[in-house]
Amino acid sequence: MPALEFGNHIALPADPTEDSHATRRKYVLDQVGTKPSLATTAPTAVAGTAVVGNATTASPSNHVHNYTFYATAPATLGTAAVGAANLPARGDHVHAMPTAAQVGAATASALTSHIDTTTVHLPVVGASDNNKVLTAGAAGAAPTWQAAQTGVTLGSAVGTAVGTAANGTSGSAAKEDHVHNYGFDATAPAAVAGTAAVGTATVPARRDHVHNYSFDTTAPAAVAGTAAVGTATVPARRDHVHNYSFDTTAPAAVAGTAAVGTATVPARRDHVHNYSFFATAPSALGTAAVGSATLPARGDHVHPMPSLAQLASSTYRTTITGNGTLTSLPVTHGLNSQEELEVLVWTNTTPQKRIHVDHTPTGVNTLTVDFAVAPPSTASYIVRVVKWG
């Protein structure tokens, strides 16, 4: 995925290259995704009472509110009053001219000719009435001279920046084409946080403002056996590093059965397993067997020497005599084995002479001594059968 840029000008880098960065990046994307989107509807018209609003979308920075003008015809002239309307009048509005009755005349012609003295009473003009105007009183009452109202002057001061709505206290009017400037916030924007907030500022931020990241200053947790999303509300720096949390327990001894193990932390590269040797004394010599022990024997182990009785029970001695016919003479040794048997043959003479012949096992307790030529009936031989192992 390429780099992303959101509406609040938070730029996120392209896809991470390490697994440990991916979860943090997703977390930041999820949080940025909760920021409000820009509205597409026209802003509400300016009203007399300011309200916060309850929209879930934000307005573009260059939005414009229109005026809602007062739609009732202007009041007739009378006693000056501030008024109670909460809407403004249009700049070109017109108040109706006063009627003859409103100024104390019986008819309109009497007002213009000033001859109907039965209704219009002209008071005496005194020295202090200079530049005053004739003002009607209550119905049937004589008019009086009152100071003329002065016109409204246009102010020359620059308009106040947009902020909190206020009636104002100026005694002069604003020019028709006056412009209020934005009072932008001069404080650096707050750092991006885990929790979105509307804020309490009473001035807008500039369109090109930038929020900085508030990075986590705590050292990253060690690599653990179980992955966790985490609860931090600030992002980690892109080049952060997690250290290994190595197992501090001595490695288990080498065993006969391999096991994956249940540890949740890794072993150091140079760890060493010790041998767990077979602690039972080696078996006495006997029938050869692979054994079933799951532990090795020490390299310098020693098996016990066989006793004379054991040796005697593994050896059989007899004498055989030829008959001039048989080349294979039978021997019953009783050693209960056909394996690892050694047959030694000597002449039954003085001195004895060792001869080399073959033998053939015919059962676990019998065999034959095989000669190349049938021994004569006068030939006697000493035979020893030895069982090894």
C-alpha positions, -999 to 999 in steps of 0.1 A, spaced: 0 0 0 14 35 -8 17 62 18 -17 77 31 -26 113 37 -58 121 56 -79 152 56 -62 165 88 -29 163 70 -16 134 90 8 116 66 14 79 73 42 59 57 38 31 33 32 -5 43 56 -16 71 85 -39 64 85 -56 99 57 -76 115 61 -57 148 54 -24 130 22 -37 113 1 -38 145 11 -3 155 4 11 120 -31 -6 120 -38 9 155 -30 44 142 -51 39 111 -80 27 132 -77 58 154 -74 83 125 -104 66 109 -125 78 138 -120 115 130 -151 132 116 -156 135 78 -164 167 60 -200 176 55 -215 180 20 -247 199 30 -249 237 31 -242 253 66 -271 265 87 -280 301 83 -267 326 109 -291 328 138 -295 351 167 -286 325 192 -252 307 189 -254 268 193 -227 242 193 -247 219 171 -249 181 172 -236 171 137 -212 142 134 -194 157 104 -171 187 102 -175 218 79 -147 226 53 -125 254 65 -139 277 37 -176 272 45 -200 303 44 -232 308 64 -259 329 48 -281 354 67 -317 348 75 -333 382 73 -363 395 92 -393 389 70 -418 412 87 -424 447 73 -404 474 93 -422 490 122 -437 525 117 -419 554 132 -424 560 168 -404 559 201 -368 548 195 -363 512 207 -336 486 203 -361 460 193 -364 423 203 -361 406 169 -334 380 167 -329 384 129 -313 413 110 -331 437 86 -320 439 51 -297 469 43 -322 485 19 -353 482 41 -377 511 43 -400 523 71 -434 537 62 -440 574 63 -461 585 93 -498 592 87 -515 626 93 -531 613 124 -497 601 137 -483 637 135 -515 653 150 -533 664 117 -569 657 109 -562 652 73 -533 648 50 -540 682 34 -541 699 67 -506 684 74 -492 698 41 -509 733 43 -506 738 81 -540 757 82 -561 734 103 -553 750 136 -581 732 153 -560 700 152 -524 712 146 -512 735 173 -481 754 166 -463 762 198 -443 794 202 -408 791 191 -385 802 218 -348 811 217 -339 776 229 -360 759 202 -335 767 174 -329 736 151 -356 717 169 -384 699 152 -422 698 159 -430 666 176 -465 653 180 -476 643 215 -505 621 226 -537 622 207 -554 656 211 -524 671 228 -504 700 214 -472 693 196 -439 704 211 -405 714 199 -379 685 203 -343 682 195 -338 668 160 -324 632 159 -290 630 143 -282 605 117 -260 574 123 -223 579 115 -202 552 98 -174 538 119 -138 538 107 -124 511 130 -114 477 115 -141 450 122 -135 427 151 -122 392 143 -148 365 142 -151 349 177 -178 349 203 -211 365 191 -218 398 208 -243 428 203 -215 453 205 -213 487 222 -202 510 193 -223 541 187 -215 541 150 -226 518 122 -205 494 101 -200 501 64 -222 480 42 -192 462 26 -173 456 58 -154 423 63 -145 405 95 -113 386 94 -107 352 110 -90 352 143 -69 322 138 -55 302 168 -19 311 173 -12 282 196 6 252 181 -19 223 175 -20 196 201 -1 164 193 -21 135 178 -36 116 207 -53 82 210 -86 98 219 -103 122 195 -116 155 211 -137 183 198 -116 208 217 -126 240 235 -108 267 214 -130 296 204 -110 304 173 -105 283 142 -72 266 131 -56 275 98 -63 251 69 -26 241 66 -21 235 103 -1 203 112 -4 181 143 28 164 154 30 129 167 34 124 204 57 93 205 58 68 233 89 75 255 87 42 273 112 15 262 94 -12 241 84 -43 260 106 -74 255 96 -99 228 71 -123 245 57 -156 236 21 -142 233 14 -113 209 -6 -84 224 -23 -53 208 -11 -32 238 -29 -3 256 -7 26 248 -24 57 235 6 71 217 24 55 187 59 39 188 87 54 166 93 36 133 128 25 143 119 12 178 135 -21 188 122 -48 211 148 -68 231 147 -105 237 136 -117 271 158 -149 274 149 -179 296 170 -177 328 163 -213 338 191 -238 331 183 -260 300 168 -294 307 191 -324 305 193 -343 273 166 -370 275 157 -400 255 124 -385 243 124 -352 224 100 -325 235 89 -292 220 87 -276 255 63 -251 270 86 -221 277 73 -187 264 108 -171 261 137 -182 238 169 -198 250 202 -180 244 221 -191 212 251 -205 233 230 -225 258 242 -260 267 222 -291 277 239 -315 301 238 -352 298 216 -371 322 235 -404 326 221 -438 335 225 -440 373 221 -478 377 252 -501 378 258 -518 345 242 -553 341 263 -584 344 274 -602 313 248 -625 298 226 -627 268 233 -598 244 205 -572 244 199 -537 230 184 -526 263 155 -503 270 171 -475 291 163 -440 279 195 -425 293 231 -431 281 259 -448 300 290 -429 310 319 -435 287 340 -451 315 314 -475 328 324 -510 337 304 -543 337 311 -568 365 334 -598 357 315 -631 355 319 -654 384 333 -689 381 299 -703 384 287 -681 356 316 -691 335 309 -728 343 273 -725 334 284 -711 300 309 -739 292 303 -776 284 331 -803 282 328 -839 269 346 -866 250 335 -881 217 348 -912 199 347 -920 162 331 -952 146 349 -952 112 315 -944 95 301 -910 107 318 -877 97 295 -857 121 295 -868 157 266 -855 179 272 -834 211 245 -825 237 258 -794 256 226 -781 274 236 -744 270 201 -735 257 215 -714 228 224 -717 191 241 -682 190 276 -672 200 288 -707 205 325 -716 202 334 -753 197 370 -763 206 384 -798 198 416 -815 210 429 -851 205 424 -872 236 462 -880 236 492 -871 256 502 -845 247 469 -832 234 468 -817 200 443 -790 189 424 -797 157 402 -774 138 368 -787 127 334 -772 119 303 -776 139 266 -774 131 239 -764 157 210 -789 155 190 -775 184 193 -750 214 211 -778 234 226 -800 206 252 -797 178 274 -819 156 312 -818 153 319 -821 116 351 -839 104 363 -840 68 368 -878 71 350 -902 95 372 -907 126 382 -944 132 367 -961 163 400 -959 180 400 -920 178 389 -901 209 385 -863 211 380 -838 239 352 -812 230 346 -780 248 315 -758 239 317 -722 252 287 -698 251 297 -661 248 274 -632 257 
